[in-house]
Amino acid sequence: MKILNFGSLNIDLVYQVDHIARPGETIASSAHEVFAGGKGANQSAALALAGAEVFHAGQIGPEGQWLVDKLAGFGVNMMYTLTGETPTGHAIIQVDNQGQNSIVLFPGANKKISHSAIDSTLSHFAQGDTLLLQNEINGIDYLIAQGKERGFKVCFNPAPYGPEVLAYPLHFVDLLIVNETEARGLLGPAVPDQLIDRLAAAWPQAQIVLTLGEQGAHYSSAQERFYLPATPIDAVDTTGAGDTFIGYFLQGLIADMAPQVAMQRAITAAALCVAKPGAMDSIPTTTELI
């Protein structure tokens, strides 16, 4: 069974600040670094580092080849990533002294993917393969529908959340992974204790994962439901934690781990991720989890 992650590739411009800039405020940065990023690329890297065989599809601009090379170095198969004329997507990220972040995203080439490119890529995969999606490229509604039609297991992480997500055919999704903000975007106002119940009721066909950062994560499916606490750790940068969690959790499920085992492993990996700066470069290897 193959894993295809059709997702974003970004150049992350990270600025260390005392606090996140407020409206109308100009602040100085104490440090500036450039990292490979994008939720799609991060999740592909996490899948590969967790031990999965993963193919990444997406689009970069002429200056983005180093992102392809970097992911290939992690073991990600990049044969379905295209190069176009639109500049590579990038993110401007402020990270404060407590490790919290604020992000401005320029989609760039991530939003220039054609239906013909999608069709061509999907034709190389078969029923029973896994299609992983986020919300940083165009054509997500088409990808979800095509994934279902072709018999793929469709996994969707609606991040970053936008109102367009409500128009996607989410009834075709087999695994839905959301944080608290994304859950409220899908459901409307709700207290934390109600979120997992309402998600399960809204999409009973799916496995549901609700991540709550330092408060842990919930899992729900037709067969079982459980909660696991987070691993306590001093956070340096939370940027790649969710992507690390998703990559490790999905790899665990594909490797036939019990959901609770896969989630505990993903929680541990996410904790190790936030202990280091950056997104992709902070994703741990399996040897670091021991």
N, C-alpha and C positions, 0 to 999 in steps of 0.2 A: 504494500500500500504506500502510495506517494503522498507527500505533503506539499501543497502549493500555497505559498503565501503571496497573494496579489496585493502589494502594499507600497507605501511611500518610502522614498529615500531622501534624506535631508542633510544639509550641512548645518550643524548646531554651532552658533556663536554664543559662548557662555561668558557672562560677566558676573564677577563676585561683587556683591554690594552689602552695605550694612543693613539695608532694609529695601523692600520692593518699592520702586518709585511710585509716588502718589500722583494723581492728576495735577498737571501744571508744574510738577517738581522736576528739577534737573539735579541728578546726583552723580558723584564720581564712582568709578569702578576701581577696585583695588587689584583686579586681575582679569585677564581676558584669554580664553582658550578656544580652540576650534576642534570640534569633535564630529565624528560620523553619527548620524541620528536619523530620525523619522520613526514613527511607531512601527511601521511595517518592517523596516530594516532592523530595528532593535529586536523585534519579535523573531525574525529569521535568525539573527545571531544567537538569541537565547535558545531557540530550538536546536540549532547546530551544537552549541556548547553543552546543551543538556543531553546530546547523543542522538538526535534525530537526523534523518536524511531529509533535507528541505530544499525546495526550489523556490527562488524568489523571482516574481514578475513585477515589473514596474517600469518607470521611465525617468531618465536623468537628462540633464543638459550637457553641452559639450565639455563643461568644466567638472563634471561629476564622476569621471572614470575612476578616481581614487576610491570612491565609495564602493563601486563594484569590486575593485581589487581587494578592498579591506574585508568585505563580506566573504569573498571567495577564500580569503585567508583563514576565516573561521570555519570553512568547510561548507558554506552555502553554495548551491549550484545556481549560477547567475545567467544561465544561457537564455532565459526568457525576459531579461531586462533590456529595454531598448534605449537608444540615445536619440534625442530630438534636438531641435533648435532652441526651444524655450529653456531658460536657465533652470538649473537644478533647484528644487525647493530648499528653503533654509528657514531656520528658527533663531530668533533673538531671545535668549534665556537669561533672566536675572535670577541669581541664587543668593539668598540672604544668609546671615550668620547662623540661623537655625536650620539651614538646609532646605527651606521651602523655596519654591520657584514660581516665576511668572513668565509666560511664554507668548511671544508674538510670532505667528507662522505665516510665511509666504509660500503658497503651494507650488508655484512654478510648474515644472514638467509633470509633477504628480497629478495635475488636473488636465492633462492633455492626452490621456490614453484613449485610443479609439476602440469602438466596438469590434472592428476587424482584428485589432491586435489582441483583444480579449478572446475572441473566438478562436484565433489561431493558436493561442497559448493553451486554452482549455482543451483543444482537440488532442493534445499530447497526454491527457490524463483520462482515467477510466472510472467507471462506477466503483464506489467503495473508497476512492481516494479522498483526502481531506483538503478542503479549501478554507484557508484562513483569511479573514478580511478585517480591516479597521475602517476609519472614516476620514482618511487623509488623501484619498484619490477620488477621481470621478468614476461614474459608472457602477457604484456599489449596488444600486437596485438591480441593474442588469446582471451583475456578477452573482448576486444571491439567487436570482431566478434561474440563470443558466446552470449554476451549481446544483440546484435542486433537480432541474430537468435532466441533467447528466448523471444523477445518482451519487453526487459527492456528499460527504459529510460536511455541512457548512457551519463554520465557527465564526462568530462575529463579535468584535469588540467595538462598540460605537463611540470611539474616541478619536479626535475630540468630538463631543456631542454637539449637534446642531438640530434645529427643528425639522430639517429634511429627513432625519432618521425615521420620524413617525410615518413617512410615506413609503418607506422600504417594505418589501414583503417579508416581514420578520417571522411570519408563520412558517416560512421555509427553513428557518435557522435551527440547527440541531444542538449547538452549544453557544449560549449567550453569556458573555463575560462583561460585567459592568461594575463601575465604582458607584459611590453614593450619588455623586452629581449626575452621572449618566442615568442611573435608575430613576431619579426624580424627574429628569427630562422626559423619560419614557412614560412615567406614571402620573406625574403631577405631584403636588405636596404630599408628603407622607413622613411619619415618624420612622426612625431607623428600624425599630422592631417590626414594623409592618412591611418593609420593603421586600424582603425575600418571599413573604406570603403572597404579596400582590404580583410580584414578578412570575412566580410559579403559576398563579391563577391566570395571568394574561397569556403566558406561553407554555401551556402544559405539555407540549410536544418536545420541549427542549430541556437539556441539562442547563441549569442556571448557576452561575457563580457571581456572588456579590462580594466585592473586595471593599474593605473599610480601613485601609492603611494600617495604622498602628493599633487598630481595634480588631484586626484579624479578618476572617472571610467566612461566608456562608456558602453552602452547596445545597442544591435541591434538584431532584429528578423524580421520575415516577416511581423509582425503586427505593430511594433513601434521601434523607436530609440530615445535615450536620453542620456544626460550627467549629472552627479552629481558631485559637488566639494567635496573634502575631508573635514573632520572635523579638524580644526586647533588644534594641541596639541604638547606639548614638548615631543619629543621621547626619551625614555630611552633605548629601545631595540626593533628593528623592526623585530626580528626573526619570530614571529608567526602571523604577521599581515595578510598576504595573506591567511593563513589557516583559521584564524578566520573569515575573510570576506567570504570565500567560504562556511564554515559551516553555518553561519547565513543566507547568501543569498539563499542557496539551501533549508534550512529549511523553509524559508519564501515562496519560490515557492511551495513547497510541501504542505504547509499550506494554499495554494490558495491566498496568498497575491499578489497584483499587482506587477509586476517586479520593478517598481519605488519605491514602499513602501519597498519591500524586500531589494533592494539595499541600500536605505537610512539607514535602520536598520543595514545592514552589514557594511557600512562605519562607523557608530557610534561605532559598536563593535570593528572594527579594530583599531580605534583611541584609545579606552580604552585599548586595548591589548598592544600597543606600549608604553604606559605610565608606564608599569611594566616590570621587567626583566624576562627572560625566554620565552619559547614558550607555551607549554600546560598550565603551571601554571599561565600564564598571560591572558588567555582567560576569558572574563567577563561572568557573568551570566546575565540572562534577567533582573533581578532586578537592576543591575548596569546601564542598558541602560535607565532607567526611569529618 
